[in-house]
Amino acid sequence: MIEPDDRGYVAPGLSTDVDLLEVERELCRLPEVDAARLVAGEHGRLLEVHILAGTGKTPKQIVRDVQSVAIASFGLEVDRRIVSVVQLGDDREPRLPPVGFRPQIDAITAENTGLRSLVRVNLRHEGLDAVGFAEGSVASASRHRLVAVATLDALRQLDPHAECLDLDSAVVVRVNGHDVAVVTVTYVVPPSELVVSGSAVVRGHQDSDAVARAVLDATNRHLPAL
């Protein structure tokens, strides 16, 4: 049995120790990461990942970058729930949405595995691409909500202000002979919450496209004001 040293971590499925110092050094090569500290338990189980970063990316993006580097460079799977990100203001300017921020839908896909469905929504804005994910039941009643959640996930990657958004509802209703996607989104700006709505007519029986457009309709008008 391989025993980890005081900074080593025996990753599941690997025959050698993963040197935590090496992982930390590699993580610090990420443009937004200023410092990294990994903490392992007495049996080599990775317990905590602490990241000190700048403000150029959202915490969720930084966590994804950390996971990608760890798995690609060291075969080390990092649970996003053990990653903490502290962002300090510095001279680097965060990427903020310009006036008239209008992301475009590039693609919407869904993969079903058994009773679970994984939805991906690709957004594009001024040469920047973002892919949002949402996972849930394959039940038809969940489909619209998953598309809306994935759209918000992608939007957060394009606009740091979108971290304050939370989905309230996503439905497709019949209005005067037309199917219309209607989405309500909650803006959480403590101590207040604001619920806004967006809508889009379903075109060519493409419910998912309409739901994503309804999310953008609900957010495009408000995010620049934040």
C-alpha positions as CSV (number, residue, x, y, z in Angstrom):
1,M,0.0,0.0,0.0
2,I,1.3,3.4,-0.9
3,E,1.5,5.8,2.1
4,P,1.3,9.5,1.4
5,D,3.8,11.9,3.1
6,D,2.6,15.0,5.0
7,R,1.9,16.8,1.7
8,G,1.2,13.8,-0.6
9,Y,-2.2,12.5,-1.7
10,V,-2.9,9.1,-3.1
11,A,-5.4,9.7,-5.8
12,P,-7.9,6.9,-6.5
13,G,-6.8,4.7,-9.4
14,L,-3.2,5.9,-9.5
15,S,-0.2,3.8,-8.6
16,T,1.9,6.8,-7.4
17,D,1.5,9.7,-5.1
18,V,0.4,13.0,-6.3
19,D,2.7,15.7,-5.0
20,L,0.5,18.4,-3.6
21,L,3.3,21.0,-4.0
22,E,3.5,20.2,-7.7
23,V,-0.3,20.6,-8.0
24,E,-0.2,23.9,-6.2
25,R,2.6,25.2,-8.4
26,E,0.7,24.1,-11.5
27,L,-2.5,25.8,-10.3
28,C,-0.6,29.1,-9.7
29,R,0.2,29.1,-13.4
30,L,-3.4,29.9,-14.1
31,P,-3.7,33.6,-15.0
32,E,-6.1,34.6,-12.3
33,V,-4.6,32.4,-9.5
34,D,-2.2,34.1,-7.1
35,A,-1.8,31.4,-4.5
36,A,-3.0,27.8,-4.0
37,R,-3.1,25.5,-1.0
38,L,-4.2,21.9,-0.9
39,V,-5.0,20.1,2.3
40,A,-5.1,16.3,2.6
41,G,-6.2,14.1,5.5
42,E,-4.3,11.5,7.4
43,H,-5.3,8.8,4.9
44,G,-4.3,10.9,1.9
45,R,-7.9,12.0,1.1
46,L,-8.0,15.5,-0.4
47,L,-10.1,17.6,2.0
48,E,-9.7,21.2,1.1
49,V,-8.5,23.4,-1.8
50,H,-7.9,27.0,-1.1
51,I,-7.4,29.5,-4.0
52,L,-6.4,33.2,-3.8
53,A,-7.4,34.8,-7.0
54,G,-7.9,38.1,-8.8
55,T,-11.3,39.4,-9.9
56,G,-11.0,38.8,-13.7
57,K,-13.1,35.7,-13.6
58,T,-16.1,34.5,-11.5
59,P,-15.4,32.0,-8.7
60,K,-17.3,29.3,-10.6
61,Q,-15.0,29.7,-13.6
62,I,-11.9,29.6,-11.4
63,V,-13.2,26.4,-9.8
64,R,-13.6,24.8,-13.2
65,D,-10.1,25.9,-14.2
66,V,-8.7,24.3,-11.0
67,Q,-10.6,21.0,-11.7
68,S,-9.4,21.0,-15.4
69,V,-5.7,21.5,-14.5
70,A,-5.9,18.9,-11.7
71,I,-7.5,16.2,-13.8
72,A,-5.5,16.9,-17.0
73,S,-2.1,17.3,-15.5
74,F,-2.2,14.9,-12.5
75,G,-5.3,12.7,-13.0
76,L,-6.6,14.1,-9.8
77,E,-10.4,14.6,-9.5
78,V,-11.3,17.6,-7.4
79,D,-14.8,17.9,-5.9
80,R,-16.0,21.5,-6.6
81,R,-17.5,21.5,-3.1
82,I,-14.1,21.4,-1.4
83,V,-12.7,24.3,-3.4
84,S,-12.9,27.8,-1.8
85,V,-12.0,30.9,-3.8
86,V,-11.1,34.2,-2.2
87,Q,-10.9,37.1,-4.6
88,L,-8.9,40.3,-3.8
89,G,-9.3,43.5,-5.8
90,D,-6.2,44.5,-7.8
91,D,-5.2,46.4,-10.8
92,R,-6.6,43.9,-13.2
93,E,-9.9,44.9,-14.7
94,P,-12.7,42.4,-14.5
95,R,-14.4,41.6,-17.8
96,L,-17.7,43.5,-17.6
97,P,-20.5,43.4,-20.1
98,P,-20.7,46.4,-22.5
99,V,-23.8,48.5,-22.9
100,G,-26.2,46.6,-25.0
101,F,-24.9,43.2,-23.8
102,R,-26.6,40.7,-26.1
103,P,-25.3,37.1,-26.0
104,Q,-26.4,34.8,-28.9
105,I,-27.4,31.2,-28.6
106,D,-24.9,29.0,-30.5
107,A,-26.2,25.5,-29.7
108,I,-28.4,23.5,-27.3
109,T,-27.8,19.8,-26.7
110,A,-29.1,17.2,-24.4
111,E,-27.7,13.8,-23.5
112,N,-29.8,11.2,-21.7
113,T,-28.3,8.4,-19.6
114,G,-30.8,6.2,-18.0
115,L,-33.1,8.5,-16.0
116,R,-30.7,11.4,-16.0
117,S,-30.4,14.2,-18.6
118,L,-27.4,16.5,-19.1
119,V,-28.2,19.7,-21.0
120,R,-25.6,22.0,-22.6
121,V,-26.2,25.5,-23.7
122,N,-23.6,27.3,-25.8
123,L,-23.6,31.1,-25.8
124,R,-21.5,33.5,-27.8
125,H,-20.7,37.2,-27.4
126,E,-18.2,39.2,-29.2
127,G,-15.9,36.3,-29.9
128,L,-16.3,34.8,-26.4
129,D,-17.8,31.3,-26.0
130,A,-19.4,29.9,-22.9
131,V,-20.9,26.5,-22.2
132,G,-23.5,26.1,-19.5
133,F,-24.5,22.8,-17.9
134,A,-27.5,21.5,-16.0
135,E,-28.3,17.9,-15.0
136,G,-31.6,16.5,-13.8
137,S,-34.4,14.1,-14.5
138,V,-35.3,13.0,-18.1
139,A,-38.9,13.7,-17.2
140,S,-40.5,16.0,-19.7
141,A,-41.6,18.4,-17.0
142,S,-37.9,19.0,-16.1
143,R,-36.7,19.7,-19.7
144,H,-37.6,23.4,-19.8
145,R,-36.1,24.1,-16.4
146,L,-32.8,22.3,-17.2
147,V,-32.5,24.4,-20.4
148,A,-33.1,27.6,-18.4
149,V,-30.6,26.7,-15.7
150,A,-27.9,25.8,-18.3
151,T,-28.5,29.1,-20.0
152,L,-28.0,31.0,-16.7
153,D,-24.8,28.9,-16.1
154,A,-23.4,30.0,-19.5
155,L,-24.4,33.6,-18.9
156,R,-22.5,33.7,-15.6
157,Q,-19.3,32.8,-17.5
158,L,-19.8,35.8,-19.8
159,D,-20.9,38.3,-17.2
160,P,-19.7,38.3,-13.5
161,H,-22.8,40.2,-12.5
162,A,-25.0,37.2,-13.4
163,E,-23.9,35.4,-10.2
164,C,-26.8,37.2,-8.6
165,L,-29.4,35.4,-10.8
166,D,-31.5,32.4,-9.8
167,L,-34.1,30.7,-11.9
168,D,-37.7,31.0,-10.5
169,S,-39.7,29.2,-13.2
170,A,-39.6,28.1,-16.9
171,V,-42.7,27.0,-18.8
172,V,-44.1,26.9,-22.3
173,V,-47.7,28.1,-22.5
174,R,-50.3,28.4,-25.2
175,V,-51.3,32.0,-26.1
176,N,-53.9,32.7,-28.8
177,G,-52.8,29.7,-30.9
178,H,-49.0,30.2,-30.3
179,D,-46.6,28.4,-28.0
180,V,-44.7,30.9,-25.9
181,A,-41.8,30.2,-23.5
182,V,-42.1,32.2,-20.3
183,V,-39.3,32.4,-17.8
184,T,-39.1,34.2,-14.4
185,V,-35.7,35.0,-12.9
186,T,-34.9,36.3,-9.4
187,Y,-32.2,39.0,-9.1
188,V,-30.7,38.6,-5.6
189,V,-29.1,41.9,-4.5
190,P,-29.1,41.8,-0.7
191,P,-31.2,42.8,1.1
192,S,-33.6,42.9,-1.8
193,E,-34.9,40.4,-4.4
194,L,-36.4,41.3,-7.7
195,V,-38.3,38.9,-9.9
196,V,-38.4,39.7,-13.6
197,S,-39.9,37.8,-16.6
198,G,-38.8,37.1,-20.1
199,S,-40.7,35.5,-23.0
200,A,-40.1,34.1,-26.5
201,V,-42.4,32.6,-29.2
202,V,-41.6,29.0,-30.0
203,R,-40.3,28.7,-33.6
204,G,-40.5,25.5,-35.5
205,H,-41.4,23.4,-32.4
206,Q,-38.0,24.3,-30.9
207,D,-39.1,24.6,-27.3
208,S,-35.6,24.6,-25.9
209,D,-34.4,27.4,-28.1
210,A,-37.4,29.5,-27.0
211,V,-36.7,28.9,-23.3
212,A,-33.1,30.0,-23.7
213,R,-34.2,33.1,-25.6
214,A,-36.7,33.8,-22.8
215,V,-33.9,33.7,-20.3
216,L,-31.9,36.2,-22.3
217,D,-35.0,38.4,-22.7
218,A,-35.3,38.4,-18.9
219,T,-31.7,39.3,-18.3
220,N,-30.5,41.4,-21.2
221,R,-32.5,44.4,-20.0
222,H,-31.3,44.3,-16.4
223,L,-27.7,43.0,-16.3
224,P,-26.1,46.2,-17.8
225,A,-27.8,48.2,-15.0
226,L,-25.9,46.2,-12.4
